[in-house]
């Protein structure tokens, strides 16, 4: 039971990573590798500030600003520098690695003895692992609601139009470069907050904690889409969080079969690959089913 509650709590906290990537990957239709850098950046900024006596909430907000700045650089390289988005993201991600080392001064920092967002008296009174569930659920409900309301505004509709058809969006007077930059800033800001929350939950920040995060984020998105089928945009935003929880439960089940935690990245890639191929398998199955029906009807 505790393991399941822990998996749900982790799924809710990591859901913010999937939501952040969804903005760039699905809404703006941009493959942004910056998240591999902004996730540990958020963790490093928040943990370093907290270890120096900063308020945990303030440290998390500063981590959000740090993630937004990284997204700004990627957006400028892409829109103004005309560098392909994947390459722009890789360049920023690589630069962030050195920045993180500069900020920490070493490869990892512990939060032992420091107050975090999880040190709240109310959360400490909850049963084991329920602090992650409560805080994760609260954060995801608030941020998902904000994103849904934002996308219903004129500027939010400009985001959607830019991702659907940039040329058409330009013809409608939308400044697509500014929209893309703002979208990447918001996306990476949310990813940095996720990194800050995960670091505070784990009690430390490590220079390599961003490895494989884009696979985890994609798994949340793809699993949510595959599991719940045809959905509206607002429903898909909610499905990302549910997909993150399902992903954690799947990984938990696989680990219970005897796999090592060292295999997590391998397992994540396999789970994502299978989920991405499910629509293809379903399509082939339907085709075969249609052929069999036509053969039977002809007989």
C-alpha positions, 0 to 999 in steps of 0.5 A, spaced: 500 500 500 505 504 501 509 503 495 502 505 491 501 511 495 508 513 494 508 512 486 501 516 486 505 521 490 511 521 485 506 521 479 503 527 481 510 531 483 513 529 476 506 531 472 508 538 472 514 535 468 509 532 463 505 539 463 511 543 462 513 539 456 506 538 453 506 546 452 512 546 447 511 539 444 504 539 443 501 546 443 507 549 440 509 543 436 516 544 438 521 539 440 525 542 446 531 539 449 532 544 454 528 541 459 534 536 460 537 542 463 532 546 466 529 540 471 536 540 474 537 547 474 530 548 478 533 543 483 540 546 484 537 553 484 532 551 490 536 547 494 542 552 494 538 557 496 534 553 501 541 551 504 543 558 505 537 560 509 532 562 504 524 561 504 523 554 500 517 557 497 521 563 495 527 559 492 522 555 488 519 561 485 526 563 483 527 556 480 521 558 476 524 564 474 531 561 472 527 556 468 524 561 464 530 565 463 533 558 460 527 558 455 528 565 453 535 563 451 532 557 447 527 561 444 532 567 442 536 562 439 531 559 435 527 565 433 532 570 432 538 566 431 535 561 426 538 555 430 533 549 429 529 548 436 533 541 437 540 544 437 538 550 440 535 546 446 541 542 446 546 548 446 542 551 452 542 544 456 549 543 455 551 550 458 546 549 464 550 543 466 556 548 467 552 553 470 549 548 475 556 546 477 558 554 478 551 555 482 552 548 487 560 549 487 560 541 487 556 535 484 551 535 489 548 538 495 544 535 501 538 538 504 539 535 511 536 539 517 533 544 512 526 546 512 523 545 505 516 545 502 515 538 505 516 541 512 510 544 513 506 542 520 500 539 516 504 535 511 508 532 517 502 530 520 499 526 514 501 518 513 507 516 510 508 518 503 501 522 503 505 529 503 507 528 496 500 526 494 497 532 497 502 537 495 503 534 488 495 534 487 495 541 490 500 544 485 497 540 479 490 542 480 492 550 481 497 550 475 493 546 470 487 550 472 491 556 470 494 553 464 487 551 462 484 558 463 490 562 460 489 558 453 482 560 453 484 567 452 486 571 446 493 570 447 492 563 449 489 562 442 495 565 439 499 560 442 494 554 439 494 558 432 502 558 432 503 551 433 497 549 428 499 553 423 505 558 424 504 561 417 496 562 418 498 565 425 502 570 421 497 572 416 492 573 422 497 578 425 500 574 431 507 575 432 509 568 432 516 569 434 514 572 441 509 567 442 514 561 441 519 565 446 513 566 451 511 559 450 518 556 451 519 560 457 513 558 461 514 551 459 521 551 462 519 555 468 514 549 470 519 544 468 524 548 473 519 548 478 518 540 478 525 539 479 525 544 485 519 540 488 523 533 486 529 535 489 526 538 496 522 531 496 528 527 495 532 531 500 538 533 495 540 536 488 545 532 484 548 535 477 546 528 473 538 528 476 536 531 469 538 525 465 532 522 462 527 527 464 525 528 457 523 520 456 519 521 463 515 527 460 514 524 454 511 517 457 506 522 461 504 525 455 503 519 451 501 514 456 495 519 458 493 520 450 493 512 449 490 511 455 484 516 455 483 516 447 480 522 443 480 528 448 479 535 448 485 540 449 483 541 456 482 534 458 489 532 455 492 537 460 489 533 465 490 526 462 498 528 462 498 528 470 494 521 470 499 519 465 504 521 469 501 517 475 500 511 470 507 511 468 509 511 475 505 505 477 507 501 471 514 502 473 513 500 480 510 493 477 516 492 473 520 493 479 516 488 483 518 483 478 525 483 480 528 489 475 533 493 479 533 501 480 539 501 475 534 499 469 530 505 470 532 509 464 532 502 460 525 501 463 522 508 461 524 507 454 521 501 453 515 503 456 515 509 452 516 505 445 511 500 447 506 506 448 507 510 442 506 503 438 500 502 441 496 506 436 500 503 430 498 496 433 491 498 434 490 500 427 493 494 424 488 490 428 482 494 425 485 493 418 485 485 419 479 485 423 475 489 417 479 484 412 476 478 416 469 481 416 469 482 408 471 475 407 466 472 412 461 477 408 463 474 401 462 467 404 
